[in-house]
Amino acid sequence: MQNGTRAPFILGNSNIPPGSRAVVDIPFGKLYTHTELNIGAHVIHGRKDGPVLLVTAALHGDEINGVEICRRLLKLPRLNQLKGTLIIVPIVNTYGFVQQSRYLPDRRDLNRSFPGSEKGSLGSRMAFQFTDKILKNCTHAIDLHTGAIHRSNLPQVRASAKDKVALRMAEVFNAPIIIKAASRDGTMRGTANNLGIPLLLYEAGEALRFDEQSINVGVRGILNVMTDLGMLRAMRKKPTTKSLFSKKSSWVRAEHDGIARYYVGLGQTVKTGDVLAHIYSPYSDFEVAVPASFDGIVIGRNNLPLVNEGEALFHVAEVSSLDEAEKTLDAINDEVDNAMPPVLGEEYGVV
């Protein structure tokens, strides 16, 4: 990139000239070992004006799929023609990432600490600094997540039904399913909504695991959003299948403790009464079926067969038509499978 006539982009104590990129380390405090906590932000400041898009990952330190999505995104030659500014924070919760943990050292959840406080707990202070120094500098945001440990999610995006810009981002992202859901108090998405910053939440895969399909959908989705925002030129191949919409989802829970045998995988459609699993006792002939309580599509699943009473087993989303859901999921998966390898090699330039 070569310098242009735009003003530099300021993040922390760094000035990034137009047509250049930099990694900015922002200090967020120290541990009792005198070890500094920094959050590294990649900043790509285009030569021409445009939106300021923030992409974040590992807000929960064990959710690492997004870290790989960020790596592949940063290697794209197309970013040399970027309009606007792209801020990528591949690891927000640096402590949790090092410890392979969802949480901060004080056992708090960083994504329940927003917007934070300058004088609060460690999590609250980090959330405050992140909001003040990074989030407030952006016009749009995409937050990358996975399921928890032993739980995997079908690639899905979530946006508030009241936020028309975020819904548009969700549609063009083109994940298999869009969940219209209000943001929770204490989350970065909720804080972004209050600041008037449209934020899209991407959920896919499982904690502490890379999932290639989830990564491919994520990279492709972010590029779709950037293209729609005018930050990148359109690719030759555009998505042709629209995402599914769901206004309601809920977990099917275990009514008994024991060992589970699961029969249904991610992306499968289920009807009311379908047997999703059996739970049995290793000490007796006891066995009980786990039925689906309504028609829908499985968007999340517990992968651990050892279950306690009340354990969340299957996350099912309601959709308008099961037949259309199956066709849509198959079509989107085919588009991702068929498009990503040649595109990555020929146009994305990413290995």
MIPARO-993042 format. One record per atom (N, C-alpha, C): x negated, y, z. Coordinates in steps of 0.001 Angstrom, whole numbers. Atoms other than C-alpha are relative to their C-alpha. Layout:
<nodes>
X;Y;Z
X;Y;Z;
...
</nodes>
This chain:
<nodes>
X;Y;Z
-822;-1200;0;
0;0;0;
-864;1261;0;
705;-1268;10;
-1096;3555;-634;
844;1050;694;
-701;-1037;-736;
-219;6603;1368;
915;813;-907;
-944;-827;735;
2786;8665;271;
180;1329;694;
-255;-1328;-543;
4369;11941;1258;
892;-45;1230;
-839;105;-1190;
6562;10637;4074;
-806;313;1252;
648;-192;-1294;
5833;11482;7667;
-392;-1356;576;
367;1258;-643;
4041;8822;9708;
1127;-480;916;
-951;573;-950;
6159;6465;11790;
-704;-116;1342;
619;-19;-1326;
5467;6868;15493;
625;-1086;862;
-446;1029;-941;
5693;3869;17813;
-1021;-87;1116;
932;-67;-1111;
4187;4085;21259;
-968;1142;-208;
1036;-1012;222;
900;5924;20903;
-602;-87;-1398;
549;224;1340;
402;4890;17275;
784;761;-1061;
-581;-624;1186;
1045;6829;14070;
-313;-881;-1207;
193;884;1151;
1572;4557;11066;
293;793;-1264;
-218;-789;1220;
1072;6389;7739;
931;-731;-965;
-842;651;1010;
3522;5745;4892;
-840;-861;-933;
731;906;876;
2527;2850;2679;
-1038;-823;716;
983;782;-752;
669;1055;5455;
712;-848;1043;
-536;832;-1076;
1145;-1500;8200;
-1001;-57;1143;
849;59;-1186;
-184;-1888;11723;
665;-880;1045;
-513;711;-1171;
190;-3969;14864;
-167;918;1197;
7;-925;-1135;
1117;-1827;17845;
240;-791;1278;
-164;639;-1307;
599;-3146;21381;
599;1005;970;
-681;-876;-951;
3022;-1633;23854;
-63;-637;1380;
106;578;-1347;
2205;-2197;27559;
1339;28;729;
-1258;111;-738;
5078;-3371;29734;
-227;-352;1464;
264;270;-1402;
3403;-3689;33131;
-1062;-1070;181;
1027;983;-338;
1082;-6094;34918;
572;-1064;932;
-315;1054;-953;
1343;-9408;36738;
-865;179;1240;
779;-144;-1233;
-34;-9881;40242;
-1453;-449;-177;
1376;375;319;
-3174;-11365;38630;
-747;1128;-701;
534;-1168;694;
-3839;-7920;37106;
5;-208;-1515;
-135;260;1434;
-2985;-9405;33708;
1059;919;-589;
-947;-915;627;
-1355;-6859;31438;
1012;-756;-850;
-1045;512;875;
1936;-7655;29758;
179;986;-1148;
-181;-830;1185;
2004;-6294;26215;
983;-662;-953;
-830;505;1082;
4518;-6656;23433;
-575;539;-1300;
576;-392;1283;
3004;-6646;19966;
1081;184;-1046;
-988;-303;1035;
5070;-5019;17228;
-712;247;-1330;
476;-263;1359;
4245;-5270;13519;
858;1114;-592;
-721;-1112;626;
5183;-2035;11782;
-454;119;-1450;
263;-224;1420;
5416;-1786;7998;
791;1236;-397;
-619;-1290;294;
6110;1813;6991;
-85;252;-1497;
-29;-133;1450;
7174;2078;3358;
-296;1407;-481;
311;-1304;590;
6238;4874;1015;
1247;853;-197;
-1242;-721;256;
9890;5790;452;
938;-107;1196;
-955;-23;-1101;
12669;6684;2863;
962;-1182;-77;
-970;1083;-85;
15116;4050;4022;
294;-322;1449;
-346;381;-1371;
16527;2301;7087;
-1225;-441;796;
1014;556;-900;
14463;1273;10095;
593;-1278;584;
-536;1297;-417;
15117;-2442;10612;
-920;-643;1023;
730;716;-1045;
14040;-4206;13801;
359;-1479;-70;
-197;1449;-77;
13579;-7994;13794;
-725;-501;1240;
587;469;-1252;
12988;-9636;17173;
158;-1506;135;
-66;1426;-292;
12258;-13190;18297;
-559;-248;1394;
500;436;-1308;
11490;-15062;21533;
353;987;1104;
-518;-745;-1147;
13559;-12761;23713;
150;-966;1167;
152;1141;-908;
13923;-16086;25471;
-1282;-711;-419;
1355;395;364;
10333;-17301;25595;
-157;-1371;-618;
119;1351;546;
11028;-20915;24634;
712;-160;-1342;
-732;71;1265;
13039;-20078;21505;
-934;428;-1132;
1157;-308;844;
10228;-20314;18982;
280;-37;-1498;
-306;0;1435;
11981;-20822;15623;
-179;1389;-613;
71;-1366;501;
12189;-17051;15237;
-1417;498;-184;
1403;-401;139;
8435;-16687;15717;
-524;-408;-1375;
418;469;1323;
7860;-18765;12591;
718;752;-1108;
-718;-821;981;
10555;-16845;10722;
-728;1330;-189;
730;-1274;77;
8678;-13636;11560;
-1322;-164;-738;
1284;225;676;
5355;-15115;10411;
183;-69;-1511;
-226;140;1440;
6758;-16090;7031;
466;1317;-615;
-486;-1285;496;
8517;-12773;6669;
-1153;973;-209;
1116;-939;71;
5305;-10833;7325;
-947;-292;-1162;
902;364;1092;
3474;-12717;4557;
569;298;-1385;
-645;-200;1293;
5903;-11707;1822;
-643;1150;-780;
533;-1084;833;
4248;-9718;-1000;
1050;1059;-319;
-1076;-957;316;
7644;-8091;-1624;
17;1182;961;
-8;-1095;-972;
7127;-5996;1507;
-874;1168;-445;
822;-1100;517;
4569;-3952;-441;
840;1059;-701;
-915;-950;645;
7524;-2319;-2208;
1126;418;942;
-1027;-288;-1002;
9444;-1721;1023;
430;1467;-20;
-562;-1327;-242;
11725;1285;1317;
475;46;1447;
-345;-87;-1408;
12137;2449;4887;
-1101;-575;862;
981;502;-964;
10437;870;7878;
489;-1315;590;
-304;1302;-592;
10331;-2707;9143;
-835;-182;1258;
677;292;-1267;
9491;-3415;12787;
294;-1451;349;
-167;1413;-341;
8906;-7075;13626;
-697;-272;1325;
542;378;-1305;
8437;-8196;17224;
183;-1511;126;
-174;1453;16;
7771;-11949;16989;
121;-629;1377;
-72;542;-1359;
7420;-12450;20755;
342;1147;945;
-409;-1045;-942;
9426;-10166;23036;
-377;-411;1419;
272;493;-1349;
9162;-12272;26198;
-1336;-735;-13;
1334;580;124;
5406;-12827;26151;
-299;-987;1126;
260;901;-1123;
5273;-14396;29612;
735;-1322;-201;
-761;1220;216;
8043;-16875;28871;
-568;-824;-1141;
576;700;1144;
6397;-17736;25548;
-1234;-787;421;
1214;678;-461;
3072;-18574;27203;
352;-1181;899;
-404;1038;-946;
4835;-20612;29896;
1005;-991;-594;
-1002;840;664;
7202;-22253;27376;
1307;-6;790;
-1169;-153;-863;
10051;-20923;29480;
944;1052;-568;
-1014;-974;396;
13278;-19086;28759;
-152;1298;787;
-119;-1089;-961;
12711;-16792;31718;
-1295;786;195;
1128;-818;-431;
10411;-14126;33125;
-598;-600;1270;
621;588;-1194;
8047;-14809;36049;
854;96;1255;
-879;-98;-1169;
10712;-13666;38526;
1283;-812;-186;
-1117;898;296;
13113;-16263;37007;
1229;733;-513;
-1120;-728;587;
15298;-13564;35502;
14;-192;-1513;
-209;101;1442;
16720;-13713;31993;
-115;1401;-591;
209;-1326;580;
15391;-10777;29970;
1220;453;-790;
-1166;-365;802;
18471;-10902;27750;
1272;104;834;
-1105;-371;-878;
20697;-10295;30758;
-391;1225;827;
565;-1108;-769;
18650;-7288;31927;
141;1352;-686;
-136;-1247;760;
19527;-4655;29297;
1193;810;493;
1072;-834;571;
19612;-1691;29098;
-1179;204;935;
1124;-56;-913;
17420;-1951;32164;
-87;1281;795;
222;-1149;-872;
16090;507;34668;
-1494;210;175;
1415;-332;-160;
12785;2305;35071;
-527;-425;1361;
407;327;-1367;
12742;1375;38775;
563;-1340;472;
-625;1259;-379;
14422;-2049;38703;
-989;-1151;71;
821;1205;-1;
13128;-5630;38604;
-916;-7;-1221;
898;111;1149;
10416;-6737;36168;
798;-96;-1295;
-826;139;1189;
13064;-7832;33679;
712;1289;-354;
-701;-1259;220;
14987;-4604;34118;
-945;1062;-553;
982;-977;489;
11845;-2518;33584;
-427;-307;-1436;
359;377;1367;
10874;-4491;30486;
1117;358;-972;
-1144;-320;858;
14377;-4109;29056;
100;1503;-227;
-55;-1459;120;
14285;-372;29759;
-1069;503;-965;
1095;-444;861;
10895;95;28101;
234;-431;-1445;
-260;475;1355;
11886;-2041;25115;
1082;842;-672;
-1087;-822;542;
15104;-86;24655;
-496;1395;-348;
432;-1389;165;
13416;3284;25054;
-1060;154;-1089;
1141;-171;901;
10268;2667;23001;
187;-657;-1364;
-137;723;1265;
11448;272;20296;
1417;74;-549;
-1364;127;521;
15196;-260;20000;
575;1337;-456;
-568;-1309;332;
16112;3441;19984;
-595;603;-1269;
626;-503;1224;
13773;4002;17022;
578;-630;-1263;
-482;783;1134;
15795;1672;14780;
1402;412;-421;
-1354;-236;506;
18871;2031;12602;
800;-1293;-81;
-628;1317;83;
19615;-1723;12309;
-912;-999;710;
811;999;-696;
18466;-4863;14134;
528;-1407;-264;
-322;1428;88;
18388;-8658;13778;
-763;-705;1110;
592;682;-1149;
17755;-10755;16896;
80;-1504;-233;
95;1418;346;
16596;-14366;16365;
-30;-865;1255;
-102;898;-1155;
17561;-17106;18828;
118;-1448;-456;
-296;1416;220;
17843;-20892;19121;
910;-470;1130;
-687;589;-1132;
19791;-23235;21336;
-969;-149;1166;
832;209;-1179;
18500;-24040;24819;
-766;-1321;-123;
699;1283;-19;
16269;-26987;25733;
1026;-1129;-44;
-877;1163;217;
17944;-30237;24596;
1330;371;-648;
-1214;-386;716;
20623;-28246;22748;
-389;628;-1332;
297;-539;1329;
20564;-27527;19033;
1228;693;-573;
-1069;-780;621;
22610;-25011;17068;
-59;-113;-1514;
-112;-164;1443;
23833;-25079;13501;
-333;1454;-328;
258;-1399;346;
22495;-21950;11750;
1293;811;-65;
-1211;-818;-133;
25040;-19251;12586;
-398;1420;367;
228;-1384;-402;
25261;-15496;13023;
1200;482;794;
-1056;-551;-841;
27263;-13519;15548;
-17;1517;-94;
-149;-1453;84;
28589;-10001;15274;
1347;380;583;
-1257;-502;-548;
31258;-7899;16911;
976;304;-1126;
-1031;-259;1010;
34523;-7740;14975;
249;1492;-176;
-222;-1440;59;
34639;-4000;15750;
-1122;740;-731;
1157;-635;637;
31229;-3294;14187;
-21;-383;-1478;
-126;305;1425;
31847;-3107;10445;
-1355;-162;-681;
1328;112;615;
28173;-2606;9585;
-634;-1337;366;
544;1290;-428;
27105;-5621;11651;
704;-1156;-707;
-734;1040;727;
29856;-7685;10012;
-467;-98;-1449;
537;10;1358;
28575;-6647;6605;
-1364;-692;-17;
1295;665;-107;
25071;-7708;7675;
184;-1506;146;
-273;1423;-205;
26526;-11034;8821;
407;-679;-1302;
-475;579;1257;
28236;-11615;5484;
-1144;-196;-993;
1075;110;991;
25162;-10917;3364;
-1137;-886;501;
1002;919;-551;
22876;-12876;5736;
234;-1397;-557;
-411;1238;666;
24805;-15894;4435;
-439;-1264;738;
130;1234;-771;
24331;-18367;7282;
1255;-839;-234;
-1187;828;214;
26742;-21323;7150;
1265;531;663;
-1204;-437;-708;
29089;-19772;9714;
-244;1316;728;
16;-1276;-717;
29854;-16338;11183;
966;-103;1170;
-838;-14;-1193;
31161;-16144;14745;
286;1452;356;
-383;-1341;-436;
33091;-12972;15477;
135;-24;1516;
18;65;-1458;
32258;-12446;19132;
-476;1321;575;
423;-1211;-701;
32029;-9472;21456;
-1320;-265;715;
1289;148;-673;
28629;-8846;23011;
187;-100;1507;
-23;141;-1453;
27889;-9759;26630;
-689;1184;662;
687;-1020;-787;
26956;-7248;29284;
-1416;-476;315;
1376;320;-339;
23221;-7131;29885;
-846;-478;-1153;
760;498;1145;
22227;-8310;26418;
-527;1142;-856;
517;-1003;926;
20183;-6473;23838;
1060;365;-1028;
-1059;-288;976;
23106;-6805;21427;
1015;972;577;
-937;-919;-632;
25419;-5103;23905;
-557;1404;100;
638;-1311;-90;
22940;-2279;24433;
-77;661;-1370;
45;-550;1359;
22474;-1847;20686;
1373;508;-422;
-1361;-437;330;
26250;-1662;20252;
322;1335;659;
-259;-1248;-729;
26443;1059;22909;
-789;1171;-576;
827;-1048;612;
23690;2983;21109;
417;295;-1437;
-430;-189;1381;
25521;2722;17794;
-922;-636;-1019;
926;695;893;
22876;407;16315;
591;-1364;-336;
-543;1311;355;
24390;-2512;14370;
-1058;-1084;158;
944;1086;-265;
22712;-5705;15572;
650;-1328;-345;
-451;1326;398;
23087;-9169;14099;
-783;-1040;785;
634;1068;-771;
22376;-12233;16252;
-6;-1284;-827;
133;1261;734;
21055;-15353;14496;
-362;-1107;973;
221;1163;-860;
21258;-18690;16326;
-217;-1214;-880;
240;1198;803;
19700;-21835;14866;
-1092;-851;633;
1017;911;-486;
17817;-24911;16018;
28;-177;1504;
125;373;-1414;
16614;-25953;19455;
-1245;642;588;
1159;-579;-676;
14229;-24453;22013;
-1209;-931;-114;
1283;706;39;
10550;-25470;21747;
-142;-947;-1190;
79;826;1199;
11105;-27022;18317;
92;886;-1243;
-187;-613;1311;
10625;-25875;14728;
1008;-832;-780;
-970;664;862;
13523;-26714;12426;
-69;683;-1359;
291;-600;1299;
12721;-26167;8750;
1232;630;-638;
-1209;-560;591;
16296;-25651;7605;
384;1304;687;
-328;-1217;-745;
16926;-23105;10360;
-941;1139;-357;
988;-1015;359;
13720;-21270;9464;
273;536;-1402;
-276;-428;1374;
14548;-21208;5754;
1241;882;-81;
-1222;-811;-15;
18074;-19923;6387;
-295;1372;600;
331;-1265;-646;
16606;-17245;8674;
-779;945;-896;
796;-837;906;
13983;-15978;6215;
875;521;-1137;
-876;-374;1111;
16485;-15989;3374;
1037;1024;443;
-1028;-906;-492;
19100;-14253;5505;
-514;1404;248;
575;-1324;-261;
16829;-11414;6618;
-267;728;-1312;
251;-623;1302;
15795;-10781;3024;
1300;430;-665;
-1308;-395;535;
19455;-10750;1993;
462;1316;617;
-408;-1224;-692;
20146;-8085;4627;
-843;1182;-466;
881;-1085;432;
17116;-6014;3631;
335;457;-1414;
-391;-352;1370;
18187;-6148;-10;
1287;808;3;
-1281;-703;-63;
21728;-5066;864;
-158;1404;581;
258;-1317;-587;
20337;-2167;2929;
-810;901;-931;
786;-790;943;
18305;-1014;-64;
-1474;61;335;
1405;-5;-384;
14960;-1817;1561;
-862;-782;-993;
698;818;981;
14004;-4377;-1102;
819;-73;-1279;
-700;225;1262;
14832;-4913;-4742;
652;-1376;15;
-744;1258;18;
17329;-7678;-5455;
-815;-1094;-678;
631;1168;604;
16035;-11158;-6222;
795;-437;-1222;
-690;520;1183;
16905;-12980;-9420;
1176;-891;396;
-1049;911;-438;
18932;-15561;-7504;
717;589;1208;
-801;-524;-1095;
21754;-14358;-5292;
890;-1105;558;
-911;996;-569;
23882;-16404;-2856;
1359;66;-687;
-1306;43;659;
27111;-17543;-4472;
1106;-499;915;
-987;554;-929;
28840;-19237;-1522;
102;885;1234;
-200;-853;-1162;
30346;-17119;1233;
27;-822;1288;
18;663;-1302;
29907;-17983;4910;
1414;-267;499;
-1254;237;-710;
32675;-19479;7008;
157;1035;1102;
-283;-896;-1114;
34358;-17209;9553;
688;-781;1110;
-688;583;-1148;
35366;-18280;13051;
203;1078;1054;
-309;-978;-1041;
37096;-16143;15667;
-32;-611;1395;
-52;657;-1301;
36996;-18743;18436;
-850;-1261;-14;
760;1232;-173;
34635;-21430;19657;
-48;-340;1482;
82;415;-1404;
34381;-23466;22853;
-738;-1328;94;
758;1225;-248;
32407;-26307;24397;
920;-1122;461;
-616;1220;-523;
33700;-29839;24851;
-925;-519;1090;
826;349;-1159;
32486;-30883;28299;
256;-1428;476;
-105;1352;-543;
31864;-34195;30014;
899;4;1233;
-881;128;-1164;
34644;-35180;32407;
-570;-966;1027;
646;955;-908;
32389;-37844;33962;
-1505;58;-216;
1449;85;143;
28686;-38246;34623;
-371;-1377;-535;
458;1279;517;
26668;-41024;33015;
-958;176;-1157;
871;-11;1174;
24800;-41847;29826;
880;64;-1241;
-869;-260;1151;
26242;-40595;26553;
-565;-597;-1286;
312;387;1377;
26273;-42071;23068;
742;972;-913;
-599;-1029;852;
26848;-39282;20560;
228;-543;-1410;
-359;486;1326;
28579;-39942;17237;
82;1110;-1051;
-248;-1122;910;
28905;-36478;15708;
-1205;939;4;
1145;-887;126;
26150;-34220;14407;
399;1419;-340;
-240;-1398;352;
25791;-30529;13652;
574;106;-1411;
-584;-244;1307;
27911;-29278;10784;
1117;-942;-383;
-1098;917;306;
30395;-32135;10930;
1332;602;436;
-1344;-438;-368;
34104;-31362;10957;
657;-1067;862;
-695;922;-900;
36269;-32916;13674;
1463;406;95;
-1421;-240;-201;
39990;-33247;14252;
379;-330;1436;
-475;235;-1359;
41938;-33227;17504;
109;-1498;265;
-57;1406;-372;
41489;-36576;19223;
-1146;-837;-515;
1161;754;481;
38404;-37647;17274;
-951;-283;1158;
946;354;-1057;
35970;-39492;19525;
-1384;529;-382;
1294;-624;262;
32791;-37409;19683;
-1144;-767;651;
1023;725;-754;
30934;-39570;22196;
681;-949;978;
-424;811;-1137;
31267;-42253;24836;
-998;217;1130;
849;-95;-1186;
29931;-41898;28369;
185;-1287;797;
-103;1258;-742;
29100;-45074;30264;
-922;30;1215;
814;129;-1202;
27599;-46133;33585;
-996;-1135;-183;
975;1097;95;
24379;-48171;33711;
196;-1060;1083;
-189;908;-1128;
25725;-49913;36842;
1327;-742;-20;
-1310;644;39;
29206;-51030;35786;
505;-38;-1437;
-626;51;1318;
31553;-51621;32856;
738;1288;-341;
-708;-1260;227;
32865;-48066;33145;
-457;641;-1309;
282;-718;1242;
33093;-46263;29809;
1190;887;-325;
-1075;-936;305;
35085;-43204;28767;
-327;741;-1295;
175;-718;1259;
35603;-41500;25422;
31;1505;235;
-22;-1466;-8;
34950;-37805;24814;
695;445;-1281;
-739;-367;1208;
37658;-36553;22408;
-137;1482;-338;
-85;-1401;423;
37791;-33360;20377;
1345;559;434;
-1238;-605;-507;
40358;-30992;21868;
706;848;-1051;
-640;-735;1099;
41027;-29112;18608;
-787;-236;-1288;
671;126;1297;
40184;-29131;14894;
-1096;1057;-120;
1055;-988;194;
36916;-27455;13988;
-1263;-609;-555;
1305;418;496;
33273;-27721;13035;
-1004;74;1142;
986;54;-1082;
30419;-28700;15362;
-1142;957;-326;
1051;-1001;228;
28065;-25718;15644;
-1095;-64;1062;
1005;174;-1036;
26143;-26817;18753;
154;-1369;628;
-81;1348;-547;
25244;-30124;20373;
-1061;-220;1053;
946;439;-1018;
23611;-31501;23491;
-733;-1222;-535;
780;1123;513;
20784;-33834;22463;
-461;-957;1093;
444;833;-1112;
20134;-35285;25931;
1113;-967;387;
-1065;954;-320;
22072;-38510;26627;
336;-92;1485;
-263;38;-1440;
21843;-38106;30418;
836;1216;370;
-918;-1120;-199;
24849;-35999;31390;
609;-26;1394;
-717;-178;-1257;
26405;-34669;34563;
1443;375;-291;
-1388;-425;147;
30082;-34047;35110;
38;1502;-288;
-90;-1402;383;
30987;-30752;33441;
-1037;446;-1009;
1055;-346;957;
27988;-30864;31087;
598;377;-1356;
-430;-397;1341;
28478;-29024;27787;
-612;-958;-1020;
466;1018;937;
28253;-31633;25026;
54;452;-1457;
-182;-420;1389;
29623;-30220;21759;
618;1391;-43;
-549;-1336;209;
30188;-26616;20706;
764;-35;-1321;
-861;132;1173;
33119;-26562;18287;
616;1354;-334;
-572;-1265;471;
34230;-23566;16215;
1238;-279;-837;
-1214;118;798;
37735;-23194;14842;
-206;680;-1359;
42;-572;1348;
37982;-22591;11095;
1370;-166;-633;
-1338;1;596;
40948;-21995;8822;
303;-1293;-745;
-215;1217;780;
40446;-25136;6710;
-1209;-913;129;
1101;942;-143;
38356;-28225;7453;
-563;-416;-1353;
468;382;1337;
38199;-29195;3780;
-900;1077;-596;
812;-1105;511;
36922;-25757;2805;
-1299;129;784;
1200;-78;-833;
34475;-25850;5723;
-1056;-984;-488;
947;1002;479;
32882;-29056;4477;
-629;422;-1326;
503;-434;1304;
32571;-27698;941;
-970;1171;148;
843;-1181;-193;
31116;-24396;2158;
-1356;-377;576;
1257;400;-623;
28498;-26019;4391;
-886;-750;-984;
781;741;992;
27419;-28414;1660;
-582;945;-1048;
453;-924;1045;
27190;-25590;-881;
-1126;897;494;
1046;-877;-535;
25160;-23260;1364;
-1283;-779;243;
1193;816;-220;
22799;-26067;2378;
-702;-309;-1317;
595;265;1314;
22282;-26933;-1288;
-694;1242;-547;
603;-1245;488;
21611;-23279;-2144;
-1331;268;689;
1241;-220;-749;
19010;-23010;614;
-1058;-1009;-428;
958;1047;378;
17383;-26350;-271;
-550;219;-1404;
415;-151;1395;
17277;-25581;-3983;
-750;1304;-256;
576;-1318;269;
16289;-21922;-3736;
-1314;243;716;
1147;-411;-795;
13704;-21738;-980;
-1342;-508;-520;
1341;424;413;
10846;-23963;-2246;
-547;748;-1209;
560;-758;1127;
10486;-22350;-5712;
-135;1476;295;
70;-1427;-308;
11236;-18888;-4356;
-1188;289;897;
1140;-204;-881;
8695;-19268;-1577;
-1306;-48;-779;
1237;138;751;
6079;-20357;-4073;
-184;1069;-1051;
132;-884;1148;
6831;-18019;-6954;
191;1472;348;
-336;-1398;-241;
8348;-14856;-5507;
-348;450;1412;
289;-405;-1372;
7849;-14895;-1752;
-1495;-65;286;
1428;123;-235;
4240;-16037;-1856;
-322;-467;1395;
202;464;-1374;
4568;-17813;1475;
-176;-1504;8;
206;1433;-172;
3262;-21230;2466;
433;-387;1409;
</nodes>
